[in-house]
């Protein structure tokens, strides 16, 4: 099965579920900060998009969002429920779906060399930050630029590290997953 098809076999669905679980676990690895915590969820989002492709990566994040919506404690701090999704960080969680999709799409279009993976993940990060910051700006009544300064700029150094590590791990995992017939 190529990464360009949209068929979902049992093996594919299991792999998507694995990435949903990975995002849930990485969401719990958190450094708490007053406004928006730093966690490793985006690291897992990058991996989902880069390894599963746009549709399967987005599916794994849609399932994550749905699990959070029905109250499964998959979000940072073992939180879940609609109340948490409509809070200040809800836009970032919605942005995960688009980040995985765009990352996967760019990897398909550009290729999967280390630097091309980094570029695709930077674009995915930008989409996630756009949704999350816009959401935060609207809910808090803070101008977008001020929200960007508060909600994005302080986190960029950590995002660089996450992107570099996710690209490196993708380069290592892709051949192994392909040998197993999972990609």
C-alpha positions in Angstrom: 0.0 0.0 0.0 1.5 3.4 -1.0 1.2 6.5 1.1 -0.9 8.0 -1.7 -3.9 5.7 -1.3 -6.7 6.5 1.2 -7.7 2.9 1.9 -7.6 2.1 5.6 -6.8 -1.6 6.3 -6.8 -3.0 9.8 -3.0 -2.6 9.9 -3.3 1.0 8.9 -5.9 1.7 11.5 -3.8 0.0 14.1 -0.9 2.2 13.1 -3.1 5.3 13.3 -4.2 4.2 16.8 -0.6 3.8 17.8 0.1 7.4 16.8 -3.1 8.6 18.6 -1.7 6.9 21.7 1.7 8.4 21.2 0.3 11.9 21.0 -1.7 11.2 24.2 1.5 10.0 26.0 3.6 12.9 24.7 0.9 15.3 25.9 1.6 14.2 29.4 5.3 15.0 29.2 4.8 18.6 30.2 6.6 21.6 31.6 3.9 23.6 33.3 3.9 27.3 32.6 1.3 30.0 33.5 -0.5 30.4 30.2 0.3 27.5 27.9 2.4 24.5 29.0 5.2 23.1 27.0 4.7 19.4 26.1 5.8 16.9 23.6 2.5 16.6 21.8 3.7 18.5 18.7 6.7 16.1 18.5 4.3 13.2 18.1 2.1 15.2 15.7 5.2 15.8 13.4 5.9 12.1 13.5 2.3 11.2 12.7 2.3 13.5 9.7 5.7 12.5 8.4 5.3 8.8 8.8 1.6 8.2 8.2 1.1 10.8 5.5 -1.5 13.5 5.3 -4.7 11.6 5.6 -3.7 8.9 8.1 -1.7 11.5 10.2 -4.8 13.7 10.3 -7.0 10.7 11.1 -4.8 9.8 14.1 -5.1 13.4 15.4 -8.9 13.6 14.7 -9.3 10.5 16.9 -7.1 12.2 19.6 -9.4 15.2 19.4 -12.6 13.1 19.6 -11.2 11.2 22.6 -10.5 14.4 24.3 -13.9 15.8 23.5 -15.7 12.8 25.1 -13.7 13.2 28.2 -10.9 10.7 27.9 -7.9 12.3 29.7 -5.5 12.5 26.8 -4.7 16.2 27.0 -1.8 17.7 29.0 -2.3 17.2 32.7 -4.6 14.2 32.1 -7.4 16.5 31.1 -10.2 15.8 28.7 -13.7 17.0 27.9 -15.3 19.7 25.8 -14.6 22.3 28.4 -10.9 21.8 28.0 -11.1 21.9 24.2 -12.9 25.2 24.2 -10.4 26.7 26.6 -7.4 28.8 25.8 -5.3 25.9 24.4 -8.2 24.3 22.4 -7.1 25.9 19.2 -3.7 24.3 19.4 -5.3 20.8 19.8 -7.5 21.5 16.7 -4.3 22.7 15.0 -2.7 19.3 15.5 -5.0 17.9 12.8 -4.0 20.5 10.3 -0.3 20.3 11.3 -0.2 16.5 10.8 -2.0 16.9 7.4 0.3 19.7 6.1 3.4 17.9 7.4 2.4 14.7 5.7 1.4 16.5 2.5 4.7 18.4 2.3 6.7 15.2 2.9 4.8 13.5 0.0 5.5 16.5 -2.3 9.1 17.4 -1.2 10.5 14.1 -0.2 11.8 12.7 3.1 15.4 13.8 3.4 16.3 15.3 6.8 16.1 18.9 5.8 12.9 18.5 3.8 11.3 16.8 6.8 12.4 19.8 8.9 10.9 22.2 6.4 7.6 20.2 6.4 7.5 20.1 10.2 8.1 23.9 10.4 5.2 24.4 8.2 3.1 22.1 10.3 4.1 23.9 13.4 3.2 27.3 11.8 -0.3 26.0 11.0 -0.8 24.7 14.5 0.4 28.0 16.0 -1.8 30.0 13.7 -5.0 28.1 14.8 -4.0 28.1 18.5 -2.9 31.7 18.6 -6.0 32.9 16.8 -8.2 30.9 19.1 -6.4 32.2 22.2 -6.6 35.8 20.8 -10.4 35.5 20.3 -11.1 33.9 23.7 -8.8 36.3 25.7 -9.6 39.4 23.7 -5.9 40.0 23.2 -4.7 41.3 19.9 -3.2 38.6 17.7 0.3 40.1 17.7 0.3 40.3 21.5 -1.0 36.7 21.7 1.7 35.6 19.2 4.3 37.2 21.4 3.0 35.4 24.5 1.9 32.1 23.1 4.5 31.4 20.4 7.7 33.3 20.6 8.8 31.9 24.0 8.2 28.3 22.8 10.2 28.5 19.5 13.5 27.3 20.9 11.8 24.1 22.2 10.0 23.7 18.9 13.3 23.8 17.0 14.6 20.9 19.2 11.3 19.0 18.7 11.5 19.4 14.9 15.1 18.3 14.7 14.5 15.3 16.9 11.3 14.3 15.0 13.0 14.6 11.6 15.9 12.5 12.8 13.6 9.9 14.3 11.5 9.9 11.1 14.6 9.2 9.1 15.4 6.2 11.3 11.9 4.8 11.7 10.7 5.1 8.0 13.0 2.3 6.6 12.1 0.0 9.5 8.4 0.6 9.1 8.7 0.1 5.4 10.5 -3.2 5.8 7.7 -4.4 8.0 5.1 -3.4 5.4 3.5 -0.8 7.7 4.1 2.2 5.4 
